[in-house]
Amino acid sequence: MKLLLKTLGVIVATLLVAQAVATPFVMDLTDPATYSGHWGGPSLVGVLALRIGAGVLAGMYLYGAAVRSYPRRHETGR
């Protein structure tokens, strides 16, 4: 069950990061009609903050998951 939740978390986080990367290129930033109904709208700043902000948080989760999955090397200095 724990593996299933981690896998679903990684999939959702990957999708959020992909959305954050693609948003500025897919959305017409000069036409308010294209983003006014989106999550975080009607302002462009709100839409970009929520979509890119969610992607940044998801990227931090993915980084933390990757760091925790690799074994640590303890160097004693000898």
Order of alpha helices (4+ residues) and beta strands (2+ residues): alpha-alpha
